[in-house]
Amino acid sequence: MISTKNMNTANGIMLVCLLLIAGCSSFSGTVSSDNIDYKSTIKQPSLEIPPDLTQPANNSAMDVSELASGSNTYSAYLGQQQSSAQDSGTIGALPQQTGVRYEHEGPNAWLVLKGSKEQAWPRIREFWLKTGFVLVEDKPELGIMETEWAENRASIPKGTIRNLLGKVFVSAYTTGTRDKFRVRVEDVPESSSIELFISHRGMVERVLGGELSSEGSVWETRPTDPTLEAAMLKRLMIHLGVPESQAASVLANAQPKQEKAQLHTDGELTYLTLQNDFSRSWRLVGLALDRASFTVIDRNRSKGIYYVKYSDPDRTNKDTGILSKLNFWSDDKAGEEAVYQVTLLDETNVVRVQVNNASGERETSSTAERILKLLHEQLK
């Protein structure tokens, strides 16, 4: 006699099969016409960070930390806005931002907003939360905002069966890619405005041992996507009050050209040169640092210095032997991040980019060369 439990299981399997047969046409449902439909992946396993890049401020790239300022989820943000509105007796909607301009230089683009960073920051935060992201960094005092890793589900076909199975088997439909974005806002006092940059980082899942293997998978970096950055800038423009037709027209008329950066070696010294004025070079290097995932802890535009943290993978590998483990009295720790100065020097017709140590002296080690090569990959 077949038990009731087994009968229910068989009936469930038969029902799923019937649904699959009856609704197979639903699997050919159209892909979303919008190329952006993000869903946070805070329950996914941590993504591995490539050894050439510094670890982000949070130890686990997929763990959501409590933020010191604001809310890091849209539901919490709405609750905060409603509470503030009730306390003040006013509607919680934020005013629209005026004076938004789209600028681009080669493959890089940014927004210029009239007003101060303090005025624009709440609207920027609202945009990312409403788009479906969780924030892991929200530091208005530094002008840095960074999202959690999220999956762009716009390319997943939509249909009745897909929606039904998606609710039962959460992992049945996945793109195998993850994206996160960093926002950097800089004041431009001479024009009473701010410049806003968005940089993209991507990961792709690679299955170990083939599709049918049970070895699991790993996450690997994939190239930054300037089209995603431009799409996010367009969406942010619309969120700030720019008509959608105007925002689309601005991006369509932008004709990017590839910027050229040259890597030079003079004896033991390595440096980059950019065929641009200082302001443009400053923007390009800043975006390159963001895209390469350097941790920028401070910057001084008037002196042309980005202060970054970097962990040398060669030093990490050398310091993991038996002797180094016995050398417990040493103050140097394997893989410890050091502070470097990425310095821009305005010279005749070019801007030179070099790496200095924390004291401002020229760095002559292989680490400087590695940092400049990472930047060159983003700038060339």
C-alpha positions in Angstrom: 0.0 0.0 0.0 1.3 3.4 -0.9 1.6 5.7 2.1 -0.2 9.1 2.2 3.2 10.9 2.3 4.4 9.1 -0.9 1.1 9.7 -2.6 1.2 13.4 -1.9 4.8 13.6 -3.2 3.8 11.8 -6.4 0.8 14.0 -6.9 3.0 17.1 -6.4 5.5 15.9 -9.0 2.7 15.1 -11.4 1.2 18.5 -10.9 4.5 20.2 -11.7 5.0 18.1 -14.8 1.5 19.0 -16.0 2.2 22.7 -15.4 5.4 22.5 -17.3 3.7 20.8 -20.3 0.7 23.1 -20.4 2.7 26.2 -19.9 5.9 25.6 -21.9 5.0 28.5 -24.1 5.2 30.7 -21.1 8.9 30.0 -20.9 9.4 31.8 -24.1 8.0 34.9 -22.4 9.6 38.2 -23.4 12.7 39.5 -21.6 12.0 42.8 -19.8 12.4 45.7 -22.1 14.1 47.5 -19.3 17.7 46.4 -19.0 17.8 47.1 -15.3 15.9 45.1 -12.7 18.0 44.6 -9.6 17.4 42.4 -6.7 19.6 42.4 -3.6 21.5 39.2 -3.0 22.2 39.6 0.7 21.5 35.9 1.4 24.1 34.8 -1.2 27.5 33.5 -0.1 30.4 36.0 0.1 32.1 36.9 -3.1 35.8 36.4 -3.3 37.9 39.5 -3.8 40.8 39.2 -6.4 44.2 39.3 -4.7 45.4 42.4 -6.7 42.6 44.5 -5.2 42.1 45.8 -1.7 39.4 44.4 0.5 36.4 46.7 0.8 35.8 48.4 4.2 33.4 45.5 5.1 35.2 42.2 5.7 32.5 40.2 3.9 31.4 41.8 0.7 28.0 40.1 0.9 27.2 41.0 4.6 25.1 44.0 5.2 26.3 46.1 8.1 24.4 48.7 10.1 25.1 52.2 8.7 25.8 55.1 10.9 23.7 57.5 8.8 20.4 56.9 7.2 18.7 53.5 6.4 20.3 50.9 4.2 17.1 49.3 2.9 14.1 50.9 1.1 11.5 49.6 3.5 13.5 51.1 6.5 14.0 54.3 4.6 10.2 54.7 3.9 9.5 54.0 7.5 12.0 56.7 8.5 10.5 59.2 6.0 7.0 58.5 7.2 8.1 58.9 10.8 9.8 62.2 10.1 6.8 63.5 8.2 4.4 62.6 11.1 6.7 64.4 13.6 7.0 67.5 11.5 3.4 67.4 10.1 4.7 67.6 6.5 4.8 65.2 3.5 7.9 63.0 3.5 8.7 63.5 -0.2 12.0 65.1 -1.0 12.1 68.2 -3.3 13.3 67.7 -6.9 16.9 68.5 -7.7 17.3 71.3 -10.2 20.3 72.1 -12.4 21.3 68.6 -13.5 23.9 68.3 -16.3 25.3 65.2 -18.0 29.0 65.4 -18.9 31.3 62.8 -20.5 35.0 62.5 -21.3 35.9 59.5 -23.5 34.2 56.4 -22.0 33.6 58.1 -18.7 30.6 60.1 -17.7 29.4 62.0 -14.6 26.7 64.4 -13.5 27.1 68.0 -12.4 24.5 69.1 -9.9 23.8 72.7 -8.7 23.9 73.1 -5.0 25.8 71.4 -2.2 26.5 67.7 -1.3 24.3 68.0 1.8 21.3 69.0 -0.3 21.7 66.2 -2.9 22.7 63.4 -0.6 19.2 62.4 0.6 17.9 62.2 -3.0 20.9 60.1 -4.1 20.4 57.7 -1.2 16.7 57.4 -2.0 17.5 56.6 -5.6 19.6 53.5 -4.8 17.3 52.2 -2.2 14.3 52.5 -4.5 16.2 50.8 -7.4 16.5 47.7 -5.3 19.9 47.9 -3.7 21.1 47.7 -0.1 23.7 50.2 1.0 26.9 49.0 2.7 28.6 52.3 2.8 26.8 55.7 3.3 29.4 58.3 4.2 28.2 61.8 3.2 31.2 63.4 5.0 33.5 61.6 2.5 31.2 61.7 -0.4 31.2 57.9 -0.8 28.2 55.6 -1.1 28.4 51.9 -2.1 25.8 49.3 -2.8 25.5 45.7 -1.8 26.1 43.1 -4.5 22.8 42.6 -6.5 21.6 40.5 -9.4 20.2 42.2 -12.5 17.2 40.1 -13.3 16.0 42.0 -16.3 17.4 39.4 -18.7 15.4 36.5 -17.1 12.3 35.6 -19.3 9.0 36.5 -17.6 5.9 34.4 -17.7 3.3 32.6 -15.6 5.3 29.4 -15.1 8.5 31.3 -14.5 6.8 33.3 -11.8 5.2 30.2 -10.2 8.4 28.2 -10.1 10.4 31.2 -9.0 8.3 31.4 -5.9 8.8 27.7 -5.1 12.5 27.3 -6.2 14.2 30.6 -5.5 17.4 29.6 -7.2 15.7 28.1 -10.3 16.2 31.3 -12.2 19.5 33.2 -11.8 21.7 35.1 -14.2 25.0 34.0 -12.6 26.2 37.6 -12.4 26.3 40.2 -9.7 26.9 43.9 -9.8 27.6 46.6 -7.3 28.0 50.3 -7.7 30.0 53.1 -6.0 29.0 56.7 -5.9 31.6 59.4 -5.4 30.5 63.0 -4.9 33.0 66.0 -5.0 32.4 69.6 -4.3 33.2 72.2 -7.0 33.3 75.4 -4.9 34.1 77.7 -7.8 30.8 76.9 -9.5 28.7 76.2 -6.4 28.0 72.7 -7.7 29.0 69.1 -7.2 30.2 66.4 -9.5 28.8 62.9 -9.1 30.5 59.8 -10.4 29.1 56.2 -10.6 31.5 53.3 -11.1 30.5 49.6 -11.6 32.1 46.4 -10.4 30.9 43.0 -11.6 31.3 39.3 -10.7 30.4 36.2 -12.7 29.8 32.7 -11.3 31.9 29.9 -12.7 30.8 26.3 -12.0 33.7 24.0 -11.1 34.1 20.8 -13.0 31.4 21.5 -15.6 27.7 22.1 -15.5 26.8 18.7 -14.0 29.5 18.7 -11.4 28.8 18.7 -7.7 32.0 20.6 -6.9 30.2 23.9 -6.4 31.1 27.3 -7.9 33.3 30.3 -7.5 32.8 34.0 -8.2 35.3 35.8 -10.5 35.6 39.4 -11.5 34.3 40.5 -14.9 35.1 43.8 -16.7 33.4 47.0 -15.6 30.5 48.0 -17.8 30.4 51.7 -18.9 26.9 51.1 -20.4 25.6 50.1 -17.0 27.2 53.2 -15.5 25.6 55.4 -18.1 22.2 53.7 -17.6 22.4 54.4 -13.9 23.3 58.0 -14.5 20.3 58.3 -16.8 18.0 56.8 -14.2 19.4 59.1 -11.5 18.8 62.1 -13.7 15.2 61.1 -14.1 14.9 60.5 -10.3 16.3 64.0 -9.7 13.6 65.6 -12.0 15.0 65.6 -15.5 12.3 64.5 -18.1 12.9 61.0 -19.3 12.9 62.1 -23.0 15.6 64.7 -22.2 17.8 62.2 -20.3 17.5 59.7 -23.1 18.4 62.3 -25.7 21.5 63.5 -23.8 22.9 59.9 -23.6 22.1 59.2 -27.2 23.9 62.3 -28.4 27.0 61.5 -26.3 29.8 60.3 -28.6 32.5 58.7 -26.4 36.0 58.3 -27.6 38.6 56.1 -25.9 41.0 58.0 -23.7 44.7 57.3 -24.0 47.0 56.8 -21.1 50.6 55.8 -21.4 52.7 53.8 -18.9 56.4 54.7 -18.7 59.4 53.2 -16.9 62.4 55.3 -16.2 65.0 53.2 -14.5 63.4 52.0 -11.2 60.6 54.6 -11.5 57.2 53.9 -13.2 54.6 56.5 -13.9 51.6 57.3 -16.1 50.9 60.3 -18.4 47.5 61.5 -19.5 47.0 63.9 -22.5 44.5 66.0 -20.6 44.3 69.0 -18.4 44.4 68.6 -14.6 40.6 68.7 -14.0 39.9 66.0 -16.6 42.8 63.8 -15.4 41.6 64.1 -11.8 38.2 62.8 -12.8 39.6 59.9 -14.9 42.0 58.8 -12.2 39.3 58.9 -9.6 37.0 56.8 -11.7 39.9 54.3 -12.4 40.5 54.0 -8.6 36.8 53.3 -8.1 36.5 50.8 -10.9 39.7 49.0 -9.7 38.1 48.8 -6.2 40.9 50.7 -4.3 39.9 51.9 -0.9 40.1 55.7 -1.2 40.4 57.0 2.4 40.9 60.7 1.6 41.7 63.0 -1.3 43.0 66.5 -1.7 42.2 68.0 -5.2 44.2 71.2 -4.7 47.4 69.1 -4.1 46.4 66.4 -6.6 46.5 63.5 -4.1 44.3 60.5 -3.7 45.1 58.6 -0.4 44.5 54.9 -1.0 44.9 51.6 0.8 46.5 48.7 -1.0 47.6 45.2 0.1 50.5 43.8 -1.9 49.7 40.2 -2.9 53.5 39.4 -3.3 54.1 40.4 0.2 51.2 38.3 1.4 52.5 35.2 -0.4 56.0 35.7 0.9 54.9 36.2 4.5 52.9 33.0 4.8 55.8 30.6 5.2 56.9 28.8 8.4 59.6 31.3 9.4 57.2 34.2 9.1 54.7 32.4 11.4 57.5 32.0 14.0 58.4 35.7 13.7 55.6 36.6 16.0 57.5 39.6 17.4 57.4 41.5 14.1 55.1 44.5 13.8 54.5 43.8 10.1 51.5 41.6 9.4 51.1 39.6 6.3 48.6 41.1 3.9 48.2 44.3 5.9 47.0 47.2 3.9 49.4 50.1 3.5 48.5 53.7 2.7 49.9 55.2 -0.6 49.5 58.5 -2.3 48.4 58.5 -5.9 49.7 61.9 -7.0 48.8 63.9 -10.1 51.4 66.4 -11.3 50.4 69.1 -13.8 53.2 69.3 -16.3 53.5 70.8 -19.8 50.8 69.4 -22.0 50.4 66.3 -19.9 49.5 65.2 -16.4 51.9 62.8 -14.7 50.5 60.2 -12.3 52.9 58.6 -9.8 52.7 56.7 -6.5 54.2 58.0 -3.3 54.4 56.4 0.1 52.4 57.6 3.1 55.1 60.2 3.9 54.8 61.7 0.4 58.1 60.3 -0.8 58.4 58.6 -4.2 57.6 54.9 -3.9 60.2 52.8 -5.8 59.1 49.3 -4.9 57.2 46.9 -7.2 54.0 47.8 -5.4 54.0 51.2 -7.1 54.4 49.6 -10.5 51.6 47.2 -9.7 49.2 50.0 -8.6 50.0 52.0 -11.8 49.4 49.0 -14.0 46.0 48.4 -12.4 45.2 52.1 -13.1 46.5 51.8 -16.6 44.2 48.9 -17.4 41.3 51.2 -16.5 42.6 54.3 -18.3 44.1 53.0 -21.6 
